[in-house]
């Protein structure tokens, strides 16, 4: 399928989703917000891959929201009716809330999908790019990469996921400094505070390394990877006691002895395991 903002390939059980508007610095146009969740849900729901790699093209990962594409037409005449003004204000607020909620869900699907999502970031990861990357399971960058919560520089508060996720990834004081100043956090600093896993010299070496990591993940039992992602995310958002109880319940219902035996046998025989893929998400009840 052809997309306006992305190029998608699937090979060796790895889905490579590439932001593909380099001439626009991969700015997030209206089509972006429809296409990204559609792509992720298609891969996850239909069990098309075991790992998703999210990368980009051109000098920057993304410049964030394409403001020009969302700007409405200028109003030629002031409203005369006070009731009409109030109605417009109410409608505007409700529409804004709905739009932001939809945009948040476009990134939340990366976090909630059953398989790991790895972000490979080059150049600028600006504004909405921070929201996007923090919704991924892991982040790797080039040496020239940087992150910036740019929203403060245009007089707004970041609202698509930066703060709820970033504050769980790096120290709160650093989050606040980035949020209040809008400064750039360079790749080396991002690695030092744990925002990124590793930094590579250039885009080619970044993609080579990330694909190698994705292949390693894809070689493991998919159900165990799914369980690990699910329990890690749950534990992050709950108490230790809740997390312990959740993993016990998860394994009581989901642990597969056959997959464990295959993993141990493959390890002993020094070969890749022959694991069962996750089932597609069915839209019908199996009665």
C-alpha positions as CSV (number, residue, x, y, z in Angstrom):
1,X,0.0,0.0,0.0
2,X,1.2,3.5,-0.8
3,X,1.3,6.1,1.9
4,X,1.8,9.9,1.8
5,X,4.1,10.1,4.8
6,X,5.6,6.7,5.1
7,X,7.3,3.8,3.3
8,X,6.8,0.3,4.8
9,X,8.7,-2.9,4.1
10,X,8.6,-6.2,5.9
11,X,11.5,-8.6,5.7
12,X,12.8,-11.3,8.1
13,X,9.9,-10.7,10.4
14,X,11.0,-7.1,10.8
15,X,8.6,-4.3,9.7
16,X,10.6,-1.2,8.7
17,X,8.4,1.9,8.9
18,X,10.2,5.0,7.4
19,X,9.1,8.6,7.6
20,X,9.4,9.6,4.0
21,X,8.9,13.4,3.5
22,X,12.5,14.6,3.7
23,X,11.8,17.7,1.6
24,X,9.4,18.8,4.4
25,X,11.8,17.7,7.2
26,X,9.3,14.9,7.8
27,X,6.8,17.4,9.4
28,X,3.7,15.7,10.6
29,X,0.9,16.6,8.2
30,X,-2.8,15.7,8.7
31,X,-2.2,12.4,6.8
32,X,0.5,11.4,9.2
33,X,-1.9,11.1,12.1
34,X,-4.2,8.7,10.1
35,X,-1.5,6.7,8.4
36,X,0.8,5.9,11.4
37,X,-1.9,4.1,13.6
38,X,-3.3,2.4,10.5
39,X,0.2,1.0,9.7
40,X,0.9,-0.1,13.3
41,X,-2.5,-1.7,13.8
42,X,-2.2,-3.5,10.5
43,X,1.2,-5.0,11.4
44,X,0.2,-5.9,14.9
45,X,-3.4,-7.0,14.4
46,X,-2.4,-9.3,11.5
47,X,0.8,-10.5,13.1
48,X,2.9,-9.4,10.1
49,X,6.1,-8.9,12.0
50,X,7.8,-9.6,15.3
51,X,9.6,-6.2,15.6
52,X,8.9,-2.7,14.2
53,X,11.8,-0.4,13.3
54,X,10.8,3.3,13.0
55,X,13.3,5.4,11.1
56,X,13.4,8.4,8.9
57,X,14.9,10.1,5.8
58,X,16.9,13.3,5.1
59,X,18.8,15.4,7.6
60,X,16.2,15.3,10.4
61,X,14.1,12.6,12.0
62,X,11.1,15.0,12.1
63,X,10.5,18.7,12.6
64,X,7.3,17.9,14.5
65,X,3.8,19.1,13.8
66,X,3.3,20.7,10.4
67,X,1.7,23.9,11.7
68,X,1.0,25.3,8.3
69,X,-1.1,22.3,7.3
70,X,-3.3,22.7,10.4
71,X,-3.7,26.5,10.3
72,X,-7.4,27.4,9.6
73,X,-8.5,30.2,7.2
74,X,-8.5,33.7,8.6
75,X,-11.9,35.0,9.7
76,X,-12.9,38.0,7.4
77,X,-15.6,39.4,9.7
78,X,-15.9,39.6,13.4
79,X,-18.9,37.8,14.9
80,X,-21.7,40.2,15.9
81,X,-23.8,37.7,18.0
82,X,-22.5,37.1,21.6
83,X,-24.3,33.8,21.6
84,X,-22.6,32.8,18.4
85,X,-19.2,33.8,19.9
86,X,-19.8,31.6,22.9
87,X,-21.0,28.7,20.7
88,X,-17.9,29.1,18.6
89,X,-15.6,29.1,21.6
90,X,-17.3,26.0,23.0
91,X,-17.1,24.2,19.7
92,X,-13.5,25.2,19.3
93,X,-12.5,23.8,22.7
94,X,-14.4,20.6,22.1
95,X,-12.8,20.1,18.7
96,X,-9.3,20.9,20.1
97,X,-9.8,18.2,22.8
98,X,-11.0,15.7,20.3
99,X,-8.1,16.4,17.9
100,X,-5.4,16.2,20.6
101,X,-6.9,12.9,21.9
102,X,-6.8,11.4,18.4
103,X,-3.2,12.6,18.0
104,X,-2.3,11.1,21.4
105,X,-3.7,7.8,20.3
106,X,-1.7,7.9,17.1
107,X,1.4,7.6,19.3
108,X,-0.1,5.4,22.1
109,X,-0.6,2.6,19.5
110,X,3.2,2.2,19.5
111,X,3.2,1.6,23.2
112,X,0.2,-0.6,23.3
113,X,1.0,-2.9,20.3
114,X,2.1,-6.4,21.1
115,X,5.6,-6.2,19.5
116,X,8.6,-4.0,20.3
117,X,9.0,-0.7,18.4
118,X,12.6,0.6,18.0
119,X,13.2,4.3,17.0
120,X,16.3,5.0,14.9
121,X,16.8,8.8,15.1
122,X,19.0,11.1,13.0
123,X,19.4,14.8,13.1
124,X,16.6,16.8,14.8
125,X,13.9,15.1,16.8
126,X,11.8,18.2,17.3
127,X,8.5,18.9,19.1
128,X,6.1,16.1,18.2
129,X,9.2,14.0,17.4
130,X,9.9,13.8,21.1
131,X,6.3,12.5,21.7
132,X,6.8,10.0,18.9
133,X,10.1,8.6,20.0
134,X,9.2,8.4,23.7
135,X,6.2,6.1,22.8
136,X,8.7,3.6,21.3
137,X,10.3,0.9,23.4
138,X,13.9,1.9,22.6
139,X,15.7,4.8,21.0
140,X,19.0,4.8,19.1
141,X,20.6,7.9,17.5
142,X,23.3,9.2,15.2
143,X,26.0,11.4,16.7
144,X,24.4,14.6,15.2
145,X,20.9,13.8,16.7
146,X,19.2,16.1,19.2
147,X,15.9,16.4,21.0
148,X,14.0,19.6,21.7
149,X,10.7,20.2,23.3
150,X,10.1,23.0,20.9
151,X,6.5,23.8,21.8
152,X,7.6,26.3,24.5
153,X,9.2,28.4,21.8
154,X,5.9,28.9,20.0
155,X,4.0,29.7,23.2
156,X,2.3,26.3,24.0
157,X,2.6,23.4,26.3
158,X,3.5,20.0,24.7
159,X,0.3,17.9,24.7
160,X,0.7,14.8,22.6
161,X,2.6,12.6,25.1
162,X,6.0,14.2,25.9
163,X,5.6,14.9,29.6
164,X,3.7,11.7,30.7
165,X,6.3,9.5,29.1
166,X,9.5,11.6,29.3
167,X,9.2,12.1,33.0
168,X,9.3,8.3,33.4
169,X,12.4,8.0,31.2
170,X,14.8,10.7,32.6
171,X,15.0,12.8,35.8
172,X,12.2,15.2,36.4
173,X,14.6,18.2,36.8
174,X,16.0,17.6,33.3
175,X,12.5,17.3,31.8
176,X,11.6,20.6,33.4
177,X,14.7,22.3,32.1
178,X,14.0,21.0,28.6
179,X,10.4,22.0,28.8
180,X,11.0,25.5,30.2
181,X,13.9,26.4,27.9
182,X,13.2,24.6,24.7
183,X,16.9,24.0,24.4
184,X,18.5,21.1,22.4
185,X,19.6,18.0,24.2
186,X,22.4,16.5,22.1
187,X,22.8,12.8,21.5
188,X,25.6,12.4,24.0
189,X,23.6,14.0,26.8
190,X,20.5,12.0,25.9
191,X,22.6,8.8,26.2
192,X,24.1,9.9,29.5
193,X,20.6,10.4,31.1
194,X,19.2,7.1,29.6
195,X,16.9,8.6,27.0
196,X,18.7,6.7,24.2
197,X,20.4,3.3,24.3
198,X,23.3,4.0,22.0
199,X,24.8,6.6,19.6
200,X,26.3,5.8,16.2
201,X,28.5,7.9,13.9
202,X,26.1,8.2,11.0
203,X,22.7,7.2,9.6
204,X,24.0,4.1,7.8
205,X,25.7,2.6,10.9
206,X,22.7,3.5,13.0
207,X,20.3,1.6,10.7
208,X,22.7,-1.4,10.5
209,X,23.0,-1.6,14.3
210,X,19.2,-1.2,14.8
211,X,18.3,-3.8,12.3
212,X,20.8,-6.2,13.9
213,X,19.1,-5.6,17.3
214,X,15.7,-6.1,15.7
215,X,16.8,-9.4,14.2
216,X,18.0,-10.6,17.6
217,X,14.6,-9.7,19.1
218,X,12.8,-11.4,16.2
219,X,14.7,-14.6,16.9
220,X,13.1,-15.0,20.4
221,X,9.8,-16.5,21.3
222,X,7.2,-13.9,20.2
223,X,4.8,-14.7,23.1
224,X,7.7,-14.2,25.6
225,X,8.5,-10.8,24.0
226,X,4.9,-9.8,24.1
227,X,4.6,-10.8,27.7
228,X,7.8,-8.9,28.6
229,X,6.6,-5.7,26.9
230,X,3.2,-6.0,28.6
231,X,4.6,-6.6,32.1
232,X,7.4,-3.9,31.8
233,X,4.8,-1.3,30.8
234,X,2.4,-2.4,33.5
235,X,5.2,-2.4,36.2
236,X,6.2,1.1,35.2
237,X,2.7,2.4,35.9
238,X,1.9,0.4,39.0
239,X,3.4,-0.5,42.4
240,X,5.9,-3.3,42.8
241,X,3.3,-5.5,44.5
242,X,0.9,-5.0,41.7
243,X,3.6,-5.8,39.1
244,X,4.5,-9.0,40.9
245,X,0.9,-10.1,41.0
246,X,0.4,-9.2,37.3
247,X,3.4,-11.3,36.1
248,X,2.2,-14.3,38.2
249,X,-1.3,-14.0,36.6
250,X,0.1,-13.4,33.2
251,X,2.4,-16.5,33.2
252,X,-0.3,-18.6,34.8
253,X,-2.5,-18.0,31.8
254,X,0.0,-17.4,29.0
255,X,3.1,-19.5,29.6
256,X,3.7,-22.1,26.9
257,X,5.8,-25.1,27.9
258,X,6.3,-26.0,24.2
259,X,7.9,-22.7,23.4
260,X,10.2,-23.0,26.5
261,X,11.3,-26.4,25.4
262,X,12.0,-25.2,21.9
263,X,14.0,-22.3,23.2
264,X,16.1,-24.5,25.5
265,X,16.7,-27.1,22.7
266,X,17.6,-24.4,20.2
267,X,20.1,-22.9,22.6
268,X,21.6,-26.3,23.3
269,X,21.9,-27.1,19.6
270,X,23.2,-23.6,18.8
271,X,20.5,-22.9,16.2
272,X,17.6,-20.4,15.8
273,X,14.4,-21.4,17.6
274,X,11.3,-22.3,15.5
275,X,8.7,-20.4,17.5
276,X,5.0,-19.9,16.9
277,X,4.1,-16.4,15.7
278,X,1.5,-14.4,17.7
279,X,-2.0,-15.0,16.4
280,X,-3.7,-12.3,14.4
281,X,-6.1,-10.3,16.5
282,X,-9.5,-11.6,15.6
283,X,-12.5,-9.3,15.2
284,X,-14.9,-12.2,15.9
285,X,-15.5,-14.2,19.1
286,X,-14.3,-17.8,19.0
287,X,-17.3,-19.5,20.5
